[in-house]
């Protein structure tokens, strides 16, 4: 069985290649010519260069494959290029299904997101029961839009579609840190050690990759599967990061309004200094919500993720190697827990 993975150099895509390859499957990694291949260069995977928006190289990569795992998406909470992002999501998933039809591939696995199932203002779980309508951020709206298009294309072309919906995914990355890893770096770089109300579900990129394997082999066509780990408050998340880095626990816990005011000040300061703001209004509006999810449906197929502490430890072991993300003044304050040190030794 040969698997084509789009976005194979990314946070999730690279681990999907690793997991499928380790299980004995032949893999093809579809990446741009400019992509950083450091996460997959030592894996036994065929490299096919091209752009998801160019059909010829994608069709060539799909020829002879039995399954496509489509992970490509812009992960942004806000952007002035909203229309372009939506069009890119539509064009990308359309080309994937056209490539699958051309190559006679009967099954596609789509990387979606748990955010399409919404959130709660109280600490209770969301599941795969109902997809939102428009989304409360551009990223959420784009993912909902992408999934609806994929459903239509799958029906029109007679192709099985299984959707994997990761929660907040952290882990090793090649070039761009991404919002999920950035929240760890932001907390470590914040000398005030601020936390905030609400919560999230943190999972490792390796576990998300394993979820894709399970869904590919055992998932039911047309179904969505949430791939997460533990549901934690933000105070719990930040306290775990502190413990893994030898820092004090969060000193202050901000409410929604306080965080929003801080964001507005940060954005004004960034504009004056002609710099990129560390947070956005859409991200600030997520504070106070509980992005808590159940992975019971996937667990019934054999999904067993590691605890969130392990996911955070793995991510931190990679982040501390990046001076562009964790500057020297932050690294001087950090005293890595022995668990993180052990992970760093394994990476050498």
C-alpha positions as a Python dict, from the first residue, in 0.01 Angstrom:
ca = {
    (1, 'X'): (0, 0, 0),
    (2, 'X'): (142, 337, -106),
    (3, 'X'): (37, 659, 69),
    (4, 'X'): (64, 1014, -66),
    (5, 'X'): (93, 1279, 207),
    (6, 'X'): (44, 1644, 114),
    (7, 'X'): (218, 1900, 334),
    (8, 'X'): (456, 1624, 435),
    (9, 'X'): (715, 1859, 585),
    (10, 'X'): (473, 2017, 831),
    (11, 'X'): (405, 1971, 1202),
    (12, 'X'): (146, 1697, 1142),
    (13, 'X'): (239, 1585, 791),
    (14, 'X'): (595, 1493, 883),
    (15, 'X'): (477, 1270, 1167),
    (16, 'X'): (221, 1106, 939),
    (17, 'X'): (502, 1012, 700),
    (18, 'X'): (705, 881, 994),
    (19, 'X'): (417, 673, 1136),
    (20, 'X'): (306, 520, 806),
    (21, 'X'): (666, 445, 707),
    (22, 'X'): (742, 281, 1042),
    (23, 'X'): (437, 59, 993),
    (24, 'X'): (576, -72, 665),
    (25, 'X'): (376, 140, 421),
    (26, 'X'): (540, 302, 121),
    (27, 'X'): (502, 678, 135),
    (28, 'X'): (532, 970, -99),
    (29, 'X'): (591, 1315, 47),
    (30, 'X'): (441, 1598, -156),
    (31, 'X'): (621, 1923, -73),
    (32, 'X'): (713, 2254, -228),
    (33, 'X'): (1058, 2302, -380),
    (34, 'X'): (1130, 2563, -111),
    (35, 'X'): (1023, 2338, 179),
    (36, 'X'): (1246, 2260, 475),
    (37, 'X'): (1276, 1880, 469),
    (38, 'X'): (1469, 1840, 795),
    (39, 'X'): (1187, 1645, 963),
    (40, 'X'): (1156, 1386, 685),
    (41, 'X'): (1500, 1375, 524),
    (42, 'X'): (1599, 1059, 713),
    (43, 'X'): (1272, 877, 642),
    (44, 'X'): (1236, 628, 359),
    (45, 'X'): (983, 833, 169),
    (46, 'X'): (979, 933, -197),
    (47, 'X'): (991, 1311, -237),
    (48, 'X'): (763, 1466, -498),
    (49, 'X'): (795, 1839, -550),
    (50, 'X'): (508, 2062, -647),
    (51, 'X'): (236, 2295, -529),
    (52, 'X'): (-104, 2174, -417),
    (53, 'X'): (-255, 2432, -653),
    (54, 'X'): (-75, 2290, -957),
    (55, 'X'): (-253, 1983, -1085),
    (56, 'X'): (14, 1821, -1302),
    (57, 'X'): (277, 1758, -1029),
    (58, 'X'): (3, 1653, -785),
    (59, 'X'): (-147, 1411, -1039),
    (60, 'X'): (198, 1265, -1104),
    (61, 'X'): (258, 1216, -731),
    (62, 'X'): (-81, 1045, -687),
    (63, 'X'): (-26, 798, -971),
    (64, 'X'): (28, 448, -831),
    (65, 'X'): (-90, 541, -479),
    (66, 'X'): (-371, 377, -284),
    (67, 'X'): (-451, 655, -37),
    (68, 'X'): (-407, 1032, -4),
    (69, 'X'): (-368, 1204, 331),
    (70, 'X'): (-431, 1575, 278),
    (71, 'X'): (-286, 1794, 555),
    (72, 'X'): (-222, 2124, 376),
    (73, 'X'): (-393, 2431, 525),
    (74, 'X'): (-309, 2785, 633),
    (75, 'X'): (-324, 2796, 1014),
    (76, 'X'): (-409, 3159, 1090),
    (77, 'X'): (-660, 3312, 1329),
    (78, 'X'): (-681, 3638, 1140),
    (79, 'X'): (-539, 3765, 816),
    (80, 'X'): (-606, 4039, 565),
    (81, 'X'): (-599, 3771, 294),
    (82, 'X'): (-918, 3597, 413),
    (83, 'X'): (-1068, 3556, 66),
    (84, 'X'): (-741, 3415, -65),
    (85, 'X'): (-721, 3165, 223),
    (86, 'X'): (-1071, 3038, 151),
    (87, 'X'): (-999, 3007, -220),
    (88, 'X'): (-673, 2825, -149),
    (89, 'X'): (-849, 2579, 80),
    (90, 'X'): (-1111, 2513, -188),
    (91, 'X'): (-857, 2481, -468),
    (92, 'X'): (-631, 2253, -266),
    (93, 'X'): (-897, 2003, -162),
    (94, 'X'): (-1049, 2011, -511),
    (95, 'X'): (-717, 1923, -672),
    (96, 'X'): (-664, 1641, -422),
    (97, 'X'): (-991, 1476, -518),
    (98, 'X'): (-927, 1528, -888),
    (99, 'X'): (-584, 1367, -844),
    (100, 'X'): (-741, 1078, -652),
    (101, 'X'): (-999, 1023, -927),
    (102, 'X'): (-732, 1039, -1197),
    (103, 'X'): (-516, 781, -1016),
    (104, 'X'): (-807, 553, -926),
    (105, 'X'): (-761, 617, -552),
    (106, 'X'): (-1071, 521, -358),
    (107, 'X'): (-997, 672, -15),
    (108, 'X'): (-884, 1014, 111),
    (109, 'X'): (-807, 1114, 470),
    (110, 'X'): (-851, 1485, 538),
    (111, 'X'): (-682, 1667, 825),
    (112, 'X'): (-952, 1896, 963),
    (113, 'X'): (-972, 2046, 1314),
    (114, 'X'): (-1165, 1997, 1636),
    (115, 'X'): (-1262, 2367, 1633),
    (116, 'X'): (-1527, 2294, 1369),
    (117, 'X'): (-1731, 2137, 1651),
    (118, 'X'): (-1735, 2458, 1850),
    (119, 'X'): (-1659, 2532, 2215),
    (120, 'X'): (-1834, 2585, 2546),
    (121, 'X'): (-1841, 2873, 2791),
    (122, 'X'): (-1841, 2611, 3065),
    (123, 'X'): (-1597, 2324, 3133),
    (124, 'X'): (-1782, 2058, 2934),
    (125, 'X'): (-1691, 1843, 2635),
    (126, 'X'): (-1775, 1884, 2268),
    (127, 'X'): (-1787, 1586, 2032),
    (128, 'X'): (-1837, 1509, 1663),
    (129, 'X'): (-2213, 1561, 1687),
    (130, 'X'): (-2255, 1884, 1491),
    (131, 'X'): (-2031, 2098, 1270),
    (132, 'X'): (-2060, 2474, 1312),
    (133, 'X'): (-2199, 2697, 1042),
    (134, 'X'): (-1961, 2989, 997),
    (135, 'X'): (-1691, 2968, 1266),
    (136, 'X'): (-1580, 3238, 1507),
    (137, 'X'): (-1235, 3289, 1353),
    (138, 'X'): (-1104, 3279, 999),
    (139, 'X'): (-926, 2953, 1071),
    (140, 'X'): (-1243, 2788, 1202),
    (141, 'X'): (-1447, 2921, 911),
    (142, 'X'): (-1187, 2802, 662),
    (143, 'X'): (-1184, 2451, 811),
    (144, 'X'): (-1563, 2430, 803),
    (145, 'X'): (-1558, 2553, 443),
    (146, 'X'): (-1289, 2300, 347),
    (147, 'X'): (-1474, 2009, 505),
    (148, 'X'): (-1803, 2090, 334),
    (149, 'X'): (-1631, 2106, -4),
    (150, 'X'): (-1454, 1777, 65),
    (151, 'X'): (-1786, 1608, 149),
    (152, 'X'): (-1936, 1723, -182),
    (153, 'X'): (-1632, 1618, -385),
    (154, 'X'): (-1618, 1277, -217),
    (155, 'X'): (-1984, 1211, -307),
    (156, 'X'): (-1948, 1340, -661),
    (157, 'X'): (-1642, 1128, -734),
    (158, 'X'): (-1736, 813, -544),
    (159, 'X'): (-1434, 840, -315),
    (160, 'X'): (-1434, 745, 53),
    (161, 'X'): (-1355, 1036, 283),
    (162, 'X'): (-1247, 1008, 646),
    (163, 'X'): (-1181, 1325, 846),
    (164, 'X'): (-938, 1351, 1136),
    (165, 'X'): (-993, 1653, 1362),
    (166, 'X'): (-690, 1724, 1585),
    (167, 'X'): (-713, 1941, 1894),
    (168, 'X'): (-430, 2185, 1977),
    (169, 'X'): (-131, 2000, 1831),
    (170, 'X'): (224, 2061, 1953),
    (171, 'X'): (558, 1907, 1863),
    (172, 'X'): (861, 1936, 1637),
    (173, 'X'): (835, 2174, 1344),
    (174, 'X'): (1070, 2264, 1060),
    (175, 'X'): (1045, 2628, 958),
    (176, 'X'): (728, 2798, 1087),
    (177, 'X'): (644, 2765, 1456),
    (178, 'X'): (265, 2786, 1410),
    (179, 'X'): (7, 2909, 1663),
    (180, 'X'): (-9, 2586, 1867),
    (181, 'X'): (362, 2582, 1951),
    (182, 'X'): (370, 2961, 1973),
    (183, 'X'): (149, 2966, 2284),
    (184, 'X'): (421, 2770, 2469),
    (185, 'X'): (692, 3011, 2358),
    (186, 'X'): (475, 3312, 2443),
    (187, 'X'): (426, 3190, 2799),
    (188, 'X'): (797, 3111, 2848),
    (189, 'X'): (894, 3455, 2715),
    (190, 'X'): (643, 3633, 2941),
    (191, 'X'): (826, 3738, 3259),
    (192, 'X'): (491, 3821, 3423),
    (193, 'X'): (388, 3454, 3380),
    (194, 'X'): (30, 3541, 3293),
    (195, 'X'): (-238, 3277, 3250),
    (196, 'X'): (-605, 3317, 3169),
    (197, 'X'): (-947, 3164, 3214),
    (198, 'X'): (-1081, 2889, 2990),
    (199, 'X'): (-916, 2574, 2866),
    (200, 'X'): (-798, 2363, 2577),
    (201, 'X'): (-705, 2008, 2477),
    (202, 'X'): (-334, 1957, 2404),
    (203, 'X'): (-210, 1661, 2197),
    (204, 'X'): (125, 1562, 2043),
    (205, 'X'): (179, 1565, 1667),
    (206, 'X'): (290, 1200, 1694),
    (207, 'X'): (-44, 1097, 1845),
    (208, 'X'): (-230, 1292, 1577),
    (209, 'X'): (-29, 1105, 1313),
    (210, 'X'): (-123, 774, 1474),
    (211, 'X'): (-485, 888, 1464),
    (212, 'X'): (-454, 933, 1087),
    (213, 'X'): (-322, 579, 1052),
    (214, 'X'): (-611, 439, 1256),
    (215, 'X'): (-865, 644, 1058),
    (216, 'X'): (-712, 539, 727),
    (217, 'X'): (-729, 170, 813),
    (218, 'X'): (-1043, 149, 1027),
    (219, 'X'): (-1238, 474, 994),
    (220, 'X'): (-1586, 480, 844),
    (221, 'X'): (-1627, 679, 525),
    (222, 'X'): (-1805, 1009, 581),
    (223, 'X'): (-1721, 1017, 952),
    (224, 'X'): (-1513, 1265, 1152),
    (225, 'X'): (-1285, 1162, 1437),
    (226, 'X'): (-1154, 1402, 1702),
    (227, 'X'): (-788, 1331, 1787),
    (228, 'X'): (-701, 1484, 2122),
    (229, 'X'): (-562, 1403, 2463),
    (230, 'X'): (-639, 1563, 2800),
    (231, 'X'): (-874, 1855, 2859),
    (232, 'X'): (-701, 2113, 3078),
    (233, 'X'): (-759, 2465, 3201),
    (234, 'X'): (-510, 2721, 3077),
    (235, 'X'): (-378, 2748, 3432),
    (236, 'X'): (-311, 2371, 3426),
    (237, 'X'): (-137, 2400, 3089),
    (238, 'X'): (81, 2691, 3197),
    (239, 'X'): (160, 2527, 3531),
    (240, 'X'): (277, 2215, 3347),
    (241, 'X'): (498, 2424, 3121),
    (242, 'X'): (641, 2597, 3430),
    (243, 'X'): (713, 2263, 3598),
    (244, 'X'): (887, 2126, 3287),
    (245, 'X'): (1102, 2440, 3262),
    (246, 'X'): (1182, 2497, 3630),
    (247, 'X'): (981, 2819, 3650),
    (248, 'X'): (727, 2950, 3898),
    (249, 'X'): (362, 2875, 3839),
    (250, 'X'): (143, 3144, 3676),
    (251, 'X'): (139, 3456, 3890),
    (252, 'X'): (-180, 3611, 3757),
    (253, 'X'): (-490, 3472, 3590),
    (254, 'X'): (-654, 3718, 3351),
    (255, 'X'): (-1022, 3726, 3269),
    (256, 'X'): (-1158, 3777, 2920),
    (257, 'X'): (-1190, 4157, 2942),
    (258, 'X'): (-846, 4205, 3095),
    (259, 'X'): (-684, 3990, 2828),
    (260, 'X'): (-869, 4178, 2553),
    (261, 'X'): (-748, 4513, 2688),
    (262, 'X'): (-393, 4378, 2704),
    (263, 'X'): (-420, 4260, 2345),
    (264, 'X'): (-536, 4601, 2225),
    (265, 'X'): (-237, 4761, 2400),
    (266, 'X'): (-2, 4502, 2251),
    (267, 'X'): (-140, 4561, 1901),
    (268, 'X'): (-105, 4939, 1939),
    (269, 'X'): (254, 4902, 2061),
    (270, 'X'): (337, 4666, 1774),
    (271, 'X'): (191, 4909, 1520),
    (272, 'X'): (394, 5200, 1661),
    (273, 'X'): (713, 4991, 1648),
    (274, 'X'): (618, 4851, 1306),
    (275, 'X'): (631, 4496, 1441),
    (276, 'X'): (399, 4199, 1429),
    (277, 'X'): (169, 4174, 1731),
    (278, 'X'): (221, 3866, 1949),
    (279, 'X'): (-154, 3811, 1961),
    (280, 'X'): (-466, 3910, 1770),
    (281, 'X'): (-819, 4017, 1857),
    (282, 'X'): (-958, 3685, 1737),
    (283, 'X'): (-717, 3495, 1960),
    (284, 'X'): (-810, 3722, 2253),
    (285, 'X'): (-1179, 3652, 2195),
    (286, 'X'): (-1109, 3279, 2244),
    (287, 'X'): (-1009, 3344, 2606),
    (288, 'X'): (-1270, 3229, 2856),
    (289, 'X'): (-1392, 2953, 2628),
    (290, 'X'): (-1339, 2584, 2685),
    (291, 'X'): (-1210, 2406, 2377),
    (292, 'X'): (-1257, 2070, 2541),
    (293, 'X'): (-1324, 1764, 2329),
    (294, 'X'): (-1396, 1392, 2354),
    (295, 'X'): (-1190, 1141, 2153),
    (296, 'X'): (-1405, 845, 2259),
    (297, 'X'): (-1514, 775, 1902),
    (298, 'X'): (-1153, 734, 1787),
    (299, 'X'): (-1059, 548, 2105),
    (300, 'X'): (-1312, 281, 2008),
    (301, 'X'): (-1089, 214, 1706),
    (302, 'X'): (-776, 180, 1922),
    (303, 'X'): (-657, 539, 1971),
    (304, 'X'): (-448, 579, 2290),
    (305, 'X'): (-278, 920, 2313),
    (306, 'X'): (-5, 1010, 2559),
    (307, 'X'): (-86, 1251, 2845),
    (308, 'X'): (-65, 1619, 2757),
    (309, 'X'): (240, 1659, 2981),
    (310, 'X'): (439, 1436, 2746),
    (311, 'X'): (315, 1632, 2445),
    (312, 'X'): (428, 1957, 2608),
    (313, 'X'): (764, 1807, 2710),
    (314, 'X'): (835, 1698, 2352),
    (315, 'X'): (741, 2040, 2216),
    (316, 'X'): (955, 2222, 2473),
    (317, 'X'): (1255, 1998, 2395),
    (318, 'X'): (1240, 2129, 2038),
    (319, 'X'): (1147, 2490, 2113),
    (320, 'X'): (1443, 2553, 2344),
    (321, 'X'): (1677, 2475, 2055),
    (322, 'X'): (1539, 2768, 1856),
    (323, 'X'): (1699, 3101, 1951),
    (324, 'X'): (1459, 3276, 1714),
    (325, 'X'): (1171, 3155, 1931),
    (326, 'X'): (1323, 3125, 2280),
    (327, 'X'): (1583, 3406, 2309),
    (328, 'X'): (1891, 3390, 2530),
    (329, 'X'): (1738, 3592, 2815),
    (330, 'X'): (1453, 3340, 2840),
    (331, 'X'): (1683, 3038, 2820),
    (332, 'X'): (1885, 3177, 3111),
    (333, 'X'): (1576, 3154, 3334),
    (334, 'X'): (1485, 2801, 3227),
    (335, 'X'): (1594, 2491, 3420),
    (336, 'X'): (1471, 2200, 3215),
    (337, 'X'): (1309, 1907, 3396),
    (338, 'X'): (1496, 1578, 3363),
    (339, 'X'): (1216, 1445, 3141),
    (340, 'X'): (1277, 1722, 2888),
    (341, 'X'): (1654, 1674, 2913),
    (342, 'X'): (1609, 1304, 2837),
    (343, 'X'): (1406, 1389, 2527),
    (344, 'X'): (1675, 1630, 2408),
    (345, 'X'): (1938, 1357, 2443),
    (346, 'X'): (1724, 1123, 2234),
    (347, 'X'): (1709, 1382, 1957),
    (348, 'X'): (2086, 1411, 1923),
}
